[in-house]
Amino acid sequence: MLQDDPRFTEAVIPTFVIAGLVDHAYSRGLEPEAWFAGQGLAVAQIQQSEALISFRQATTIIRRALRTLPTEPLGLHVGSREALTSFGMLGFAILSSQNVREAFATGLEFHLASGSLVDVEAEITATEVTLQLHERFPDTELLPFLCEEVFASSVAIMRMMLGNNTSPLRIELSYPQPAYGAAYQRLFKCPVRFNSSANRMVFSSALMDFPLTTRSAASHAAALAACRKLITPSVTTQDVINSVENLLRNHLRQRPTMTDIADWLNTTERTLRRQLTDVGQSFSNIRDRVLEQQARLLLSNSRLSISNIAEELGFSDPRDFRRAFRRWTGISPSRLRQNAPNE
């Protein structure tokens, strides 16, 4: 099933995270070439700034690295590198922002340009800013690394903007504390709660309006253009279906409309509808197909409750999700989960 999901197999992910693993291997006196065996990749390719790999390739390499160094906080090591090394062009866009609020919005919108392997969303209240991570594909072995890398790199760039004393208010993680759990406290310098209901990092909203000494409107615009070029799919009649599917998958919780998708593809809703009609598709059919695929994946490969899966898919009411799933498949979500093979 994963092989049919373009998010898993298409080479669209920048290699900053994998390059960080390679650098860490060399710092330990290790040769990382074995991690790349059978992937059609070489270490030299990973270190090229324009290189792109697939999610499958990236996670295969990460899994091998974790099994080579099982007791190390690899995600913390990779994420806490020098911020511009971790983020690439997105780092320049963040640091050239006018203030922390604009920097945060930039990082959120263009996180894929940094080679991110998770989906992110944010909530801002009068007192707190919450960054929450969502797995693109559930995988208990990789989850700690993925969370460590994102949260460590986020703290690194925050400290680059605001000083080394900057720390989150708290971090919540859904997995058990690893053997190296004390390393989290040393790096983040805040309460860290394991076995939580979600993967979140919380900052004080008082930081959001701090001006940045590195701000530059011209540099910011140029860096944003580079990030946008890196992550925006180009659309032709032949690839319009994949482009719509990719955007829907990456924004399921926001339930984007056809107008939203057209805007992201730099076209009009009328033109997009015509392109889909030309290839015998409709927006609603594509959206239902993407939702069904992700629902099946989560039901079969995660421990999320049906209510949480409904939320992941953008349903405000679990009953609406159950009705939609029965319409797509002819069975209930709980029946599919009962029939799924055990791991």
N, C-alpha and C positions, 0 to 999 in steps of 0.2 A: 504494500500500500504506500509506503514512504517513497518508493521509487517512482510513483506516479505523481508525486507532489513536487512541482518545480522549485519550491523553496528548499527542498532537500538536495536536489541534484544539479541545479543551475549554478554556474560559476559566476556569482554576483557579489561575493563577500570579499572585501579588502583583507589583506593578510597581516594586519598589525598585531592581532592577538597571537597568531601562530609564530610570527617573527619574534615576539617576546618569549615564547617557549624555547625557540632555537637559541636565543641569546642566553637564556638561563641555563640551558644544557651546556653551552660552551663555557659559561662561568663556573660550572661544576666539573669541568674537564671531561664531559661526556660528548659523544658523537651522536647527533640526533637523526642521522640518515635512516636508521631502521624504522623510525616512526613514519617515514614517508613511503615505505615499500608498498608497491602495488597501487599507489594513488595517482600515478602519472605525473608526479611532481618531484622536483628536486629542491634542495635547500636553497640553492642560488636563486631559484624563481621566487621563493617566498620573500626574499630580501629585496625584491624589486618593488618600488613604490606603486607601480601600476598593476601589479599582479592581482588576480581575482581567483577565488576558489569556491567550491560548493560547500554547503553545510555538511554534507556527508564527508567530504575530504577533511574539513576542519575538525569535526568531532572524532573522526577516526584517529587523527594525529593527537588530539588532546587525550583521548582514551589511552593510547599507547604511552604517552608521557606520564599520565597518572599512574599507570601500572609499573612504569620504570622507577618512579619516585613516589611510592605510596604514602610516605609519612611526611611529605613536605606540603606547605601551604602554597601550592603552585599558583593558584589564582591570585593570591595576595602578592606573590613575587612579581608576576607579570603585570598586574594592575598598578602596582606602586612604582613602576619605572618613571623616568622623566616624562612629564605629561604630554609634551609634544610628540614624543616617540610613541606613546600609547594611542593618541588620538589622530595623528597625521594632520591633514588639512583642517579637520574639524577642530583640532586644538587651536589653530590660528584664528578660526572663526569665533571660538569661545572667548579667547583672550583679548580679541580686538573689539569685543562688545562694549557698549556704553556702561553697563552696570551688570550686577550679578543676575538680575531678573532677565535681561536680554540674553546673557550667556546661558542661563538655564533653559530658556525657551529654544535657543539655537541648538544646544546639545540634545534636547528632547526631540526636536523635529528632524535632525539630521544624524541621529545616533548610528544609523546603518552605515554611514560613511566612515566610521571608525572600525568597522569590521565586527560590530556587535552581533552576538549569537543568541540574544534574548530580545523579547519585545519589552518596551518600557512605557509606563504612563505615570502621570504626576497629579497630585492634588495639592492645592495651595489654599490654606485657611489664614485667618488673621494671625495665628501664632505659629503654624508649622507648615513646612513644605515636605511632602512625602513623595519619594521616588519608589515605585513598585515595579518589580520585575516579573515577567511571565515567560515560562519556557515556550519556545517555538515547537519543540517536540519533547514530551515528557521523558526524562532519563535520570533516574536517581543517582547513577554513578557520576554523571557530569554536572549535576546541579550545584554542588558546592563550588567547583571551579568557576562556573559561569557567574554565580553571584559574587564570589570573591573578586573576580577580575573587574566586573562593572563597578562594584562599590569601592574597591581600592583605587581604581583609576579616577572615579568621580571625586573622591576625597583628595587625591593627589592634585587634581587641577583646581579644586577649591582652595587648597593651601597655597598653590602657586598664585592664585588671584588675591587671597586675603591674608596670607601669612600662615606659618607652620602651627600656630596655636588653634587654628580652625578645626573643629571636630563636629560630627553629627550629634544630635541629641540622643539618638538610640538607633540600633539596628535590630531588625527582627528577621529570623531565618526559619524556613519551614523544615529544615533537616536537623538531625541530631548533631550535637557538638562533636567535631572530629577530634582525633588524638592531639592535634596541634592547636586546640581551641584557644590557648593562651595567646597565640600570635594575633588573633583578632583584637584583643584588648590592647596589645602593644601598639598596633597600627592605628586603630580607629579612636582609641582613647575615649570610649563612651560605653554605656551598657549595651551588651550584645545578648539577645534572647534567642535561643535555639528552640526547635519544635514549636514554632509559632504557626499561625494560620496562613501566613503569606511571607514573601520576601520583600522587605521594605527597608529603606533608609530614610530617617527623618532629620531635617535641619530646622533651625529656627528661621521663621519668615523674616525676622529682623535683618537678616543678611541680604535680602533680595535687592534692596535699593542702594547698596554700597557702590559708588562709582569705581571703575577700574582704571588704574594708572596706565595700563597698556592699551586703552581704547583708541581706535582709529576707524573712522567711518569708511574710508577708502579701502583699507585692508580687510575690514569686515565684509564689505560688499564683494570683493574679489574672492575671498575665502568661501563665502556662501555660494557663489557661482560655481566654484570648483566642486564643492560638496554636492550641489544640486545635480551637476553633470554626472557625478559618480553614481548617484542612486536613482535618478529618474529614468525610467525605461523609455526608449524610443518606440513609437507606435507606428506600425503599418497595418494594412488590412490582414496580413498573414499572422501577425503576432498579437493582435489586439486582444484575443481571448486570454492568452497567458498573462498579458499586462494587467487586465482587469482582475484575473484570479489572484495574481501576486499582491495587488493593492488591497483587495478584499481580505486576504489571509493576514496581511500585516496590520490590519485595522479592524479586526472582527469585533472587538469590544466596543468600538465607536459606532458600529453599524453604518458605514458610509452610504450615502445615497448615490444615485447615478450622477447627479450634479457634482458631488464631491470627487468622484472618480474622474470625471471629465476634466475638472479643474486641475487635478494632480497630473493628468496626462497632457495638459496644455492644449486642450481642445474644447469644443462645445458639446453640450449634452446631445444636441441634434446630430452632430457629426458622429459622436460615439454610438448613438442608437443606430444610425445608418450603417456604420462599419460592422456592428454586431449582426444586424439583419443580413448584410451581405454574406456573412459566413454562417448563416442559419442559427444564430444564437440570440438570446434575449438577456438583459441584465438580471432579471429576476431568476431565470433558470441557472445562470452562472452563480449567483449568490447562494441559491439553495444547494447547488452541488458543492460549493466550497464549505458551507456550513455543515452539510451532512458528512463530508470527508473529515472535517476537524472534530465533529461530534463523535464519529466512530473511533477516531484515533484516541481521543481523551477517555472515552468509555472503556476501551480495550487496554490502554497502556498507562493509565494514571489512577491514583487513588482518590481523586477529587470526587466530592459528592455530586449528585445530579444537579442540585441547586447551584453549586459552584461552577459546574460545566456550563449550565445555562447562562450564568453571568459572564464566563469567559467568551461565550459566543454572542454576547450583546443582548440577551433576552432579559428584560426587567422582571419577568414573572416566570418561574420554572414551569408553570402549567402551559404557558405559550410554547416553551421549548418542547415539552412532551407531546403536545399536539402536532407541532411542526415535524418532530422526528417520526411520529407515527405516519404522517402524510408522506414523508420521504421514503420510509422503509417498510411500512406495513406492520411494524412491531414497536413496542415501547422501549425507551432507553434502558430500563432495568432488565428487560428480556435479553437485549443484545449483550449487556454486561454479564449476565448469567451464562450466556452461551459462549463468551470469549474464552479462548484457551488460556489455561494458567501459565504463568511464567515458569 
